Structures are given as C-alpha cells and as structure tokens.
Amino acid sequence: MSDIAIRVENVSKKFATRMRYVMMYGAMDIAASFFGVHLRTDQLRKGEFLAVNDVSFEVKKGEVVGLIGANGAGKSTMLKMLNGIYMPDKGCIEMHGRVGALIEVGAGFNPMLTGRENIYINGAILGLRKKEIDSKLDSIIDFAGLEEFIDMPVKHYSSGMYVRLGFAIAAQINPDVLLIDEVLAVGDVGFRAKCYDYVSEISHNAAVIFVSHSMPQIARICDRVIVMDHGSVIYDGNTGGGLDQYRSLFPEETSVIHGENAEITSLKLNGKPDECLEIEYGQDLHVEFNVSVNTRYSEFIISLDLLSQDLQLVAQCCSQYNKIVLLNNFKSHNMIITIPNLLLNPGKYYLSIVIYDNTKRKHLAWHHSVKTIKVTSDYFVGSAPFQLQGKWQNK
C-alpha cells in the first residue's frame, strides 16, 4: 500500500470579490449545469481572483507539515479544500483514509445542544457509529477536560472550551489525516501541551497538516514546511529553510526616531556602520554609538531592544538593570556595549535604542529599528526566540 496520505495536483480555487458577482456567477453556473453546458471553470471572470493557484504537493504518513504564509496567502482555503468544504475549480485532490479536521472554532457545533450531545453529532459526521462513540465518550471528555461542563449547552462555552472539545473529538477518531488551522492559539498552556503530545504520537501513522502564524509552534512540531504566497507554493522543504522563506515575505522595517531631547550618531555594530549585520549564533555583539542628551537631564538611561520581524520584543539590555548610572556631562558620550554570546535563534531581528530620563518614564529619544541583525547557524537551535545558557549537572 502507498504511504501517500494526501496528494494535491495542480489545484486552483477562485472567488468573486463582490457579492453581486457571487450572485450573478452562481446563477449562471447553476443554469449552465442544468442545461448541460460546459464552462471553463479554470478561467477568471470579471471580479474574480485566484485564492489558490496551481498548487501541487504530497504528504506521506508519518509527516507533520506546516502550511504557512502571510494573511491572504491561501492557506485556509487550501485546508478547506482538503477537508471537502470547498471543491477545487481546477486540479485533483486525493485523501486516503479517515480525515479529522479542526479548522474553525466551534464549526459544526449546535449551540443549543450540550457538549455531550454535540460529541455524538460530530462523531456521526466524522463517520463513527453510536457504539464507537459510546466507547470513546469518556476519553473525549477527559481529553477535553470538560467533565463539569459537558452537559451544559455549548453556547455558554468559551472559545477555549470550544477548541478543547473539537480537538478531543477529532483526536479520538484516530484519523489517517489530521488538519489543524490555527485554533491551538486560543487553548491554554496545559491543553496545548496535551495537543502537541497527541500530534507527536499520531504522526507515526498519520499525515498532519498544521496551519499557524506562530513560528515557534511550527518549529516545535513540524518536520517539513510549505510556504504559500498569493495563492502559490513558493517553498516546500525543511523547517529551517521554510521559516527563513516566511520571514522574507515581510518588508524591512524602516527606522523611525521619536523625541528631541537626545540624539544618537555614529552607530556601529561589531565595528561596522552597515544597515544589516550578519552574525553567527553565539557570537558576541558589540554596539557602539555617540549619544548627546539635553542639558536639562543630569542622568539618563539607555535600553537596547531587540525585536523580532513581527516587532515583538524578544531581548533587552538596559543600563538601569545592569546597575550602570549614566551621568550627563553635557558633552557627547561614546557608548560601547558588549553583549556576550548572543543566543538569539537564527533569523532576522531589529535593534532599537531608547534613551530615558532617570525615572524611565520619559522618552528622551526612541531610535526605532535603526539596525537589522541577521543571526545565522548551520542548524536550527530551538523554537524559543532566545536561548538560555545553563550549567548542567547529572549526578
């Protein structure tokens, strides 16, 4: 038997941009089908666009594939076609075995029915007989952790409870293919850990496709990544290369300077004035610049902030926390800061420099994203943006 669980060949899907086009083309397609007229569904009509454009890939049993891309790349549309919610306008999709899907929070739940009743309804939709659901009921409730609320109408459930119940149902059918779309983002930490363990366990015999905007989640559970952009696949390969390709989709952050009470000049990273510094994982980072502060301030604080590509603060070096008192001598100060063993995960980061007064409540100047730092490594270090060094003992 072939170990291919999912085969997608030259698949395309189009949508109309306005409701009037949806109504008009819908009526035309129904009439054409009724009279037996063949329409070229692969051609775009006025007001239509391709959400998925000529996509092909295969997923084998035992693979966990991350499907990533910017908003509007076509990921969720592709996942819904795999689950049979949408039919492709062109191409062919083959799914081998039982399919479990968790695509939208609460999808398929009847809000007026209890959690227990919805388990039976969703189980039947997924192809389980009543006896099978009876035998799995306690396991589903235990996995979801909803023992106290299982007989309450699901309209009173939180989004996290919806996800827990939906994932528990999908998990207990032992699918050959599991499709997950971003929904783990609303689960609590304990439940996410349980889901990761389940995905790791099921991936030995099943194919898993995981859509997420959380790169740490992708790095943690995926051994292969497919990157989509404007409906097309632009990368299909190992996780590290896929994450690099994903980051390249976003434009470079431009430098922005706020505040008029301090000024930074002659900024260099590792002795270089270049806009972008390429540095090996674990290498020292030397930051050198001149700073002038308004004479009204006798003391000041400097903070070096390192931001990820989605502008999340991932690391910081602050003079105040390092117990360094910076006295203003009303001249230009030449600052040299050394950060040993920069343990940022491989990727691209932005350096911001913030000058505060001695209370750290007033921004004297905020030089936002003034330099780009690209951390490189021969291997993927880990899923967290910053790695901690520790002294290890095994007694």
C-alpha positions in Angstrom: 0.0 0.0 0.0 1.2 3.5 -0.9 2.3 5.6 2.1 0.9 8.8 0.4 -1.9 10.1 2.5 -2.6 13.4 0.7 -2.0 14.1 -3.0 -2.7 17.6 -4.4 -2.2 18.1 -8.2 -2.4 21.4 -9.9 -5.3 22.7 -7.7 -6.8 26.1 -8.1 -9.7 27.9 -6.4 -11.2 31.2 -7.4 -13.6 33.6 -5.6 -15.5 36.7 -6.5 -14.6 40.0 -4.9 -18.2 41.3 -4.6 -21.5 39.9 -3.6 -23.2 40.9 -6.9 -20.6 38.8 -8.8 -21.2 35.9 -6.5 -24.9 36.0 -7.1 -24.6 36.5 -10.9 -22.0 33.8 -11.5 -23.8 31.4 -9.1 -27.0 31.8 -11.2 -25.0 31.4 -14.4 -23.2 28.2 -13.2 -26.5 26.6 -12.0 -28.2 27.4 -15.3 -25.2 26.0 -17.3 -25.2 22.8 -15.2 -29.0 22.4 -15.7 -28.7 22.7 -19.5 -25.5 20.6 -19.7 -23.3 23.5 -20.9 -19.6 23.0 -20.1 -18.0 26.1 -18.5 -14.3 26.8 -18.3 -14.0 26.9 -14.5 -10.2 27.5 -14.7 -10.7 30.9 -16.4 -11.2 34.1 -14.4 -14.2 36.2 -15.0 -14.7 39.9 -14.2 -14.4 40.5 -10.4 -12.8 37.1 -9.6 -9.4 36.2 -8.2 -7.4 33.1 -7.5 -7.2 32.3 -3.8 -5.2 29.1 -4.7 -3.3 29.0 -7.9 -2.0 25.7 -9.4 -0.8 24.1 -6.1 0.7 20.6 -6.1 2.2 18.7 -3.2 2.1 15.3 -1.5 2.1 14.4 2.2 3.2 10.9 3.4 2.0 9.1 6.5 4.3 10.0 9.4 4.8 13.6 8.2 3.8 16.7 10.1 3.7 19.5 7.5 3.4 23.2 8.4 1.4 25.3 5.9 2.4 28.9 6.4 2.3 32.3 4.7 1.1 35.8 5.2 -2.6 36.7 5.6 -4.4 36.0 2.4 -1.8 33.5 1.1 -4.5 30.8 0.5 -3.6 28.5 3.5 -7.1 28.2 5.0 -8.7 27.9 1.5 -6.3 25.0 0.7 -7.1 23.4 4.0 -10.9 23.6 3.4 -10.5 22.0 0.0 -8.6 19.2 1.6 -11.5 18.8 4.1 -14.1 18.8 1.3 -15.7 22.1 2.4 -14.7 23.7 -0.9 -14.4 22.0 -4.3 -11.4 23.0 -6.5 -12.1 24.8 -9.7 -9.2 23.0 -11.3 -7.0 20.1 -10.4 -7.4 17.0 -8.3 -7.2 16.2 -4.5 -6.8 12.7 -3.2 -7.2 11.9 0.5 -6.5 8.4 1.7 -8.1 7.2 4.9 -10.2 8.8 7.6 -9.9 12.6 7.8 -10.1 14.5 11.1 -10.2 18.3 10.9 -10.1 21.2 13.3 -10.4 24.2 11.1 -12.7 26.7 12.8 -13.5 27.2 16.4 -16.9 25.7 17.1 -17.5 24.7 13.5 -20.2 22.0 13.4 -21.4 22.5 16.9 -25.1 23.2 17.6 -25.0 26.0 20.3 -28.4 24.9 21.8 -27.2 21.4 22.5 -24.9 20.2 25.3 -21.3 19.2 24.9 -22.2 15.6 25.2 -24.9 15.8 22.5 -22.5 17.6 20.2 -20.0 14.8 20.7 -22.5 12.3 19.2 -23.4 14.6 16.4 -19.8 15.4 15.4 -18.8 11.8 15.8 -21.5 10.7 13.4 -20.4 13.4 10.9 -16.9 12.0 11.1 -18.2 8.5 10.4 -18.4 6.9 13.8 -21.2 4.6 14.8 -23.0 5.2 18.1 -21.3 2.2 19.7 -17.9 3.6 18.8 -18.8 7.0 20.2 -20.1 5.3 23.4 -16.7 3.5 23.8 -14.8 6.7 23.2 -17.0 9.1 25.1 -15.1 9.1 28.5 -11.8 9.5 26.6 -13.1 12.5 24.7 -14.5 14.2 27.8 -11.2 13.5 29.7 -9.0 14.8 26.9 -11.1 18.0 26.6 -11.1 18.5 30.4 -14.7 19.5 30.4 -16.2 17.0 32.9 -18.0 19.7 34.9 -19.5 21.4 31.8 -20.2 18.5 29.4 -23.9 18.7 30.0 -24.1 22.4 29.6 -25.2 24.0 26.2 -22.1 24.8 24.2 -23.4 28.4 23.6 -22.1 29.1 27.1 -18.7 27.7 26.3 -15.7 30.0 25.9 -13.6 29.9 22.7 -11.0 27.8 24.5 -13.6 25.3 25.6 -14.9 25.0 22.0 -11.4 24.2 20.8 -10.8 21.7 23.6 -14.0 19.8 22.8 -13.5 20.0 19.0 -9.9 18.8 19.2 -10.8 16.0 21.6 -13.4 14.7 19.1 -11.1 14.9 16.2 -8.3 13.2 18.2 -10.4 10.2 19.3 -11.4 9.1 15.8 -7.7 8.0 15.2 -7.6 9.7 11.7 -5.2 8.9 8.9 -5.1 12.6 8.1 -5.4 15.4 10.6 -5.9 19.0 9.5 -5.4 21.8 12.1 -5.9 25.5 11.4 -4.5 28.0 14.0 -7.1 27.0 16.6 -4.5 26.0 19.2 -3.7 29.7 19.6 -6.8 30.0 21.9 -6.1 26.9 24.0 -4.4 27.2 27.4 -0.9 26.1 28.0 -1.8 22.7 29.6 -4.1 21.8 26.7 -1.6 22.9 24.0 1.0 20.6 25.6 -1.5 17.8 25.5 -2.3 18.5 21.8 1.5 18.6 20.9 1.9 15.2 22.6 -1.0 13.8 20.7 0.2 15.2 17.3 3.6 13.6 18.0 2.0 10.3 18.8 -0.4 10.2 15.9 2.2 11.4 13.4 3.8 7.9 13.4 0.9 6.5 11.4 -0.9 9.6 10.1 -0.3 12.7 8.0 -0.7 16.0 9.7 -1.1 19.4 8.1 -0.8 22.3 10.6 -1.6 25.9 9.6 -0.4 28.6 12.0 1.1 32.1 12.2 3.1 31.1 15.3 6.5 30.2 14.1 7.6 28.7 17.5 4.6 26.2 17.2 5.7 25.4 13.6 9.3 24.9 14.6 8.2 22.7 17.5 6.0 20.1 15.8 6.7 20.3 12.0 9.4 18.4 10.2 8.5 20.0 6.8 7.2 23.4 5.8 5.2 24.5 2.8 5.1 28.3 2.3 2.3 29.9 0.3 2.2 33.5 -1.1 -0.7 34.9 -3.1 -2.1 31.5 -3.7 1.0 29.8 -4.9 3.6 27.5 -3.2 6.9 29.3 -3.1 8.8 26.8 -0.8 8.5 23.2 0.1 11.2 21.7 2.2 12.8 21.6 5.7 11.5 23.7 8.6 14.5 26.0 9.0 14.5 27.0 5.3 10.7 27.4 5.4 10.9 29.8 8.3 13.5 31.9 6.6 11.4 32.0 3.4 8.3 33.0 5.5 10.3 35.9 7.2 11.4 37.1 3.8 7.8 37.8 2.8 7.6 40.8 5.1 9.1 44.2 4.2 12.1 45.6 6.0 11.1 47.8 9.0 12.2 51.4 8.4 14.0 53.4 11.0 11.8 55.8 13.0 13.1 58.3 15.5 10.9 59.9 18.2 12.0 62.5 20.7 14.1 65.7 20.6 15.9 65.6 24.0 18.6 63.1 22.9 20.5 62.2 19.8 22.4 59.1 18.6 25.1 59.3 15.9 27.9 57.1 14.5 26.1 53.8 15.3 28.2 50.7 14.6 27.6 47.0 15.2 30.7 44.9 15.6 32.7 47.9 14.3 30.6 48.1 11.1 28.3 51.0 10.1 26.3 48.8 7.7 22.5 48.8 7.9 22.4 45.0 8.4 24.9 42.9 10.4 25.2 39.2 9.8 26.3 37.4 12.9 26.8 33.8 13.9 24.7 32.2 16.6 26.6 32.6 19.9 28.9 35.3 18.7 29.5 38.5 20.8 27.6 41.6 19.8 29.3 45.0 20.2 27.2 48.1 19.9 29.0 51.5 19.7 27.5 54.9 19.2 27.7 58.6 20.4 24.9 60.0 22.4 24.1 63.6 23.3 21.5 64.4 26.0 19.7 67.7 26.7 21.3 69.6 29.5 18.1 69.6 31.5 18.8 66.0 32.4 21.7 65.2 34.7 21.2 61.4 34.4 19.8 59.2 31.7 19.1 55.5 31.0 19.8 53.6 27.8 18.0 50.5 26.7 19.0 48.3 23.7 15.9 46.4 22.5 15.9 43.5 20.1 12.7 43.0 18.1 11.6 40.0 16.0 10.3 40.5 12.5 6.7 40.9 13.8 8.1 43.6 16.1 7.8 41.6 19.3 10.3 42.4 22.0 12.5 39.3 22.4 15.6 40.6 24.3 16.7 43.7 26.1 19.9 45.2 27.6 19.2 48.1 29.9 21.8 50.2 31.8 19.4 50.6 34.7 19.0 46.8 35.1 22.8 46.4 34.7 23.1 48.9 37.6 25.0 51.4 35.4 24.5 55.1 36.3 24.9 57.3 33.3 25.8 60.9 34.3 25.3 63.6 31.7 28.5 65.7 31.4 26.7 67.8 28.7 29.0 66.5 26.0 28.8 63.7 23.5 29.1 60.3 25.2 30.8 57.5 23.4 29.0 54.3 24.4 30.3 50.8 23.9 28.1 47.9 25.0 29.1 44.3 24.6 26.6 41.5 24.7 28.5 38.2 25.0 27.2 35.1 23.4 24.2 36.4 21.5 21.8 33.4 21.7 19.0 34.7 19.5 17.5 31.9 17.4 18.6 32.1 13.7 16.5 34.7 11.9 16.2 38.5 11.3 15.9 41.0 14.2 15.8 44.8 14.6 17.8 46.8 17.1 16.1 49.8 18.8 17.8 52.2 21.1 15.8 54.1 23.7 17.0 56.9 25.8 15.0 57.6 29.0 15.3 60.1 31.9 16.5 58.8 35.2 12.9 57.7 36.2 12.5 55.7 32.9 9.1 57.4 32.5 10.0 60.0 29.9 11.4 59.0 26.4 14.2 61.5 25.6 14.6 59.7 22.2 13.5 56.4 20.7 15.5 55.2 17.7 13.2 52.5 16.5 14.6 49.7 14.3 17.8 51.6 13.4 19.7 48.4 12.5 19.0 44.9 11.3 20.7 41.9 12.7 20.6 38.6 10.9 21.6 35.6 13.1 22.8 32.6 11.2 23.6 29.0 12.2 24.3 25.7 10.5 21.4 24.1 12.4 18.0 25.1 13.9 18.7 25.9 17.5 15.2 25.8 19.0 11.6 27.1 19.0 12.1 29.9 21.5 13.4 33.2 20.1 16.1 33.4 22.8 18.1 30.5 24.2 19.4 30.5 27.8 22.8 29.0 28.7 22.9 26.8 31.8 25.3 24.8 33.8 24.3 21.2 33.5 25.0 18.5 36.1 24.0 14.9 36.0 24.5 13.3 39.4 
